[in-house]
Amino acid sequence: MRTRLLPLLIVLLAGVLLALGFPLAGITAGVEQQRVVVDRIDDAARFASLAQYVTARPGAGKTPDEDERQTTLSAELKRYHELYGIRAGVFFRDGTPMAAAPADWRVPEKGEGARAFSEALAGRRSHDPHQIWPWDDDGRIPVASPVVRDGDVVAVVVTDSPTGRMRSRTLHGWLLIGAGECAAMLVAVGAAFRLTGWVLRPVRILDAASHDIATGRMKSRVAAASGPPELRRLARSFNEMADNVEEVLEQQRAFVADASHQLRNPLSALLLRIELLALELPDGNEEIASVRTEGKRLARVLDDLLGLALAEHAAADLQLTDIAALAAERVGSWRPLADEEGVLLSYEGQRAVTGWADPVALSSALDALVDNALKFTPAGERVTVGVVPDGETVRITVCDHGPGLTEDELARIGDRFWRSGRHQNVSGSGLGLSITRALLAGGGATLSFAPHRPHGLRVTVVVPRNAP
C-alpha cells in the first residue's frame, strides 16, 4: 500500500512546489529588471536636467555658456558609457543628437528603443520594457526620459543598457529557488515517508494478525498503540472480535470433545446390551446384525469426533524431521494389511529429505491417507507413496488406482461427514480427511487432492523445509 500511496503524495507535493516555484522565479526576474529600469530612469533624469539648458544645436552659433554646458553633458555621457558600458544620448525631437556616447550611436529606428523614444516625445517616461530572461543573450533594456523646457519636450534622453549582470543575478536567484525547492522536496518526501509509515503501520500489523488467524494461529492480536485514532479503534475492535471468535471456537471444540466422551459410555453399555440380547436370539438374525453394525459405526464416529476435536486443539511440536524416512516407515507398517487386501503398496522417492513438521501429527496424517487409499483400491492395483523436495517445500504424494472422484466430488472432499454416494458401502465416518487436514494445518502443512491418471486419486501433502 505504501508503494501506491507514496507516489501520489510525492506527485502532489511536487505539484505544489512547482506551482509556487514558477511564479516566484518570474517575480524574481521581474524584481531584478525593475531595479535596473528604476536606476536607468534616475540616470536619464539626471542627464535630462543637464540637457535642458542646452538650447543650440551642434554647429550653430553658441554662447560660451552654452558651449560649456554641451561640453559638460558630452563629458558626463562619455564617462557614463566608459564606466558602465551603457549607451546613452540626448536627441532632439527629430532624432538629431545633442550629445551621445559612443559618438556614432543614434536613436533606434524600431523595437523597444524606438517605442521608448516615441513615448518620451509625448511627455511620458518609458514604461517597463518587455521581460528579459536569463537565456536572452542579446536582450537590452532601453529607457527614455523627456527633456522639458518651458513646458515643452525639446529633447529626449535615451539609455540602452546591457543585461548580462542582471541576467546573472536572476539566474543566481533561480538557483537559490531551485535549491530551496529541492530541499523542501526532500523534507516533504521524508515527511511523506514518516506519515505513510505512521498511518500504514497499524494496517500492516492488522493484516499480519488477520493472516495468522486465517492460518490457525488464533492467539495473534494487534497492539493498538500507534497510528491514527480511527485505526487504533479498529485494532481494538479487531482484538475483541478475535477474542470472541476464539472463545466460540474453544466452546465448540470443548462441546464436541465433551459430547463425544460423554456419549461413549452409554453407547458402550448399549452395545453390551445388544450383545446380551443377541445371545437370546437365533444365530444369524439380520436385525441384530444390522443394529450391531450401526452401533459400531456410531462408536467409530464418536471416536473420530473426539480425534478431530483433539487435533484442532493440540499445538504442533515442530521438529526438523526426515520426511522420507518417516514416510517409508509408515509404508512398511501398512504393507502387511496391503498384502492381505491384495494391493501392492510401495514407497518411491529419495531416501533422505528433511522438513519441519510434527512427527506424530504427520505420521497420523499419513496413516489416514494410506488407509483411505487402501480402502478404495481394488485387489491387484497399486498404491504408491512418494517424497520429493520442491524448492522451499517437501511434497508427499499418496497415489491410488481406485475409482477416483469427479470434479464436483473433488471440490467437496475433506468436508466433515461428506462421503461420495458411490462409496457408502465402504466403512468410514467421513471425518478422516478432516482430521488429517487439521493435523497438518497445525504444523503449517497443506493438503490437496487431484485426479491420478488414468484412474484414481492423488493426495499431495506440502511440508515446509524452513523453520517457521
Long-range contacts (C-beta under 8 A, 24 or more apart in sequence): 1-200, 1-203, 2-196, 2-197, 2-200, 5-196, 5-200, 6-192, 6-193, 6-196, 9-192, 9-195, 9-196, 10-188, 10-189, 10-192, 13-185, 13-188, 13-189, 13-192, 14-185, 17-181, 17-184, 17-185, 17-188, 18-181, 21-177, 21-178, 21-181, 24-177, 25-173, 25-174, 25-177, 28-170, 28-173, 28-174, 28-177, 29-131, 29-132, 29-133, 29-134, 29-170, 29-173, 29-174, 30-131, 32-166, 32-169, 32-170, 32-173, 33-128, 33-129, 33-131, 33-132, 33-141, 33-166, 33-170, 34-128, 36-141, 36-161, 36-163, 36-166, 37-126, 37-128, 37-129, 37-141, 37-143, 40-86, 40-141, 40-143, 40-159, 40-161, 41-125, 41-126, 41-143, 41-145, 43-80, 43-86, 43-88, 43-159, 44-88, 44-125, 44-143, 44-144, 44-145, 44-157, 44-158, 44-159, 45-145, 45-157, 47-73, 47-76, 47-77, 47-80, 47-88, 47-90, 47-145, 47-157, 48-90, 48-145, 48-146, 48-147, 48-148, 48-155, 48-157, 50-76, 51-90, 51-98, 51-99, 51-147, 51-155, 51-157, 52-147, 52-148, 52-149, 52-154, 52-155, 54-90, 54-98, 54-99, 55-149, 57-92, 57-96, 57-98, 58-96, 58-97, 58-98, 70-98, 70-99, 73-98, 73-99, 74-99, 74-101, 77-101, 84-161, 85-162, 86-159, 86-160, 86-161, 86-162, 87-159, 87-160, 87-161, 88-157, 88-158, 88-159, 88-160, 89-157, 89-158, 90-147, 90-155, 90-156, 90-157, 90-158, 91-117, 91-155, 91-156, 91-158, 92-154, 92-155, 93-121, 93-153, 93-154, 93-155, 93-156, 98-155, 105-160, 107-156, 107-158, 108-142, 108-160, 111-142, 112-140, 112-141, 112-142, 113-142, 113-144, 113-158, 113-160, 116-142, 116-143, 116-144, 116-158, 117-144, 117-156, 117-158, 119-144, 120-144, 120-145, 120-146, 120-153, 120-156, 120-157, 120-158, 121-146, 121-153, 121-156, 122-153, 123-148, 123-153, 132-163, 132-166, 132-167, 133-167, 133-170, 134-167, 134-168, 134-170, 134-171, 134-174, 136-163, 136-167, 139-163, 139-167, 141-166, 198-226, 198-227, 198-228, 199-227, 199-228, 199-231, 201-226, 201-227, 202-226, 202-227, 202-228, 202-231, 202-232, 202-234, 202-235, 203-227, 203-231, 205-235, 206-231, 206-234, 206-235, 206-238, 209-238, 209-242, 210-238, 213-242, 213-245, 215-441, 215-444, 216-441, 216-442, 218-242, 218-245, 218-246, 218-249, 219-246, 253-309, 253-312, 253-313, 254-309, 256-305, 256-306, 256-308, 256-309, 257-306, 257-309, 257-310, 257-313, 259-305, 260-302, 260-303, 260-305, 260-306, 260-309, 261-306, 263-302, 264-299, 264-302, 264-303, 264-306, 267-295, 267-298, 267-299, 267-302, 268-299, 270-295, 271-295, 271-296, 271-299, 297-427, 297-429, 300-427, 300-428, 300-429, 301-429, 301-431, 304-429, 304-431, 304-432, 304-435, 305-431, 307-431, 307-435, 308-416, 308-431, 308-434, 308-435, 308-438, 311-361, 311-435, 311-438, 311-439, 311-442, 312-438, 314-361, 314-442, 315-442, 316-358, 316-361, 316-442, 316-443, 316-444, 317-358, 317-359, 317-360, 318-356, 318-357, 318-358, 318-443, 318-444, 318-467, 318-468, 319-356, 319-357, 319-358, 319-359, 320-354, 320-355, 320-356, 320-467, 321-354, 321-355, 321-356, 321-357, 321-359, 321-362, 322-352, 322-353, 322-354, 323-353, 323-354, 323-355, 323-357, 323-362, 323-387, 323-394, 323-396, 323-463, 324-349, 324-350, 324-351, 324-352, 324-353, 324-387, 325-351, 325-352, 326-359, 326-362, 326-363, 326-366, 327-366, 327-385, 327-387, 327-396, 329-363, 330-363, 330-366, 330-367, 330-370, 330-385, 331-370, 331-385, 333-367, 334-367, 334-370, 334-371, 334-374, 337-374, 338-374, 338-383, 341-374, 341-377, 341-379, 342-379, 342-380, 343-374, 343-377, 343-378, 343-379, 343-380, 343-381, 343-382, 343-383, 344-381, 344-382, 344-383, 345-370, 345-374, 345-382, 345-383, 345-384, 345-385, 346-382, 346-383, 346-384, 346-385, 347-384, 347-385, 347-386, 347-387, 348-384, 348-385, 348-386, 349-385, 349-386, 349-387, 349-388, 350-387, 350-388, 350-389, 353-387, 353-388, 353-389, 353-394, 354-394, 354-465, 355-393, 355-394, 355-463, 355-464, 355-465, 356-443, 356-444, 356-463, 356-464, 356-465, 356-466, 356-467, 356-468, 357-443, 357-445, 357-463, 358-439, 358-442, 358-443, 361-439, 361-440, 361-442, 361-443, 362-439, 362-440, 362-443, 362-445, 362-461, 362-463, 364-435, 364-436, 364-439, 365-436, 365-439, 365-440, 365-445, 365-447, 365-461, 366-396, 366-398, 366-461, 368-432, 368-433, 368-435, 368-436, 369-398, 369-436, 369-459, 369-461, 370-398, 371-432, 372-432, 372-433, 372-459, 373-398, 373-399, 373-400, 373-402, 373-457, 373-459, 374-400, 375-426, 375-427, 375-428, 376-400, 376-402, 376-403, 376-423, 376-426, 376-457, 377-401, 377-402, 377-456, 378-402, 381-456, 389-465, 390-462, 391-465, 392-464, 392-465, 392-466, 393-462, 393-463, 393-464, 393-465, 394-462, 394-463, 394-464, 394-465, 395-460, 395-461, 395-462, 395-463, 396-460, 396-461, 396-462, 396-463, 397-458, 397-459, 397-460, 397-461, 398-458, 398-459, 398-461, 399-452, 399-456, 399-457, 399-458, 399-459, 400-452, 400-456, 400-457, 401-452, 401-455, 401-456, 402-455, 402-456, 402-457, 403-455, 403-456, 404-451, 404-452, 404-455, 404-456, 404-457, 405-449, 405-451, 405-457, 410-449, 410-450, 410-451, 413-449, 414-447, 414-449, 444-468
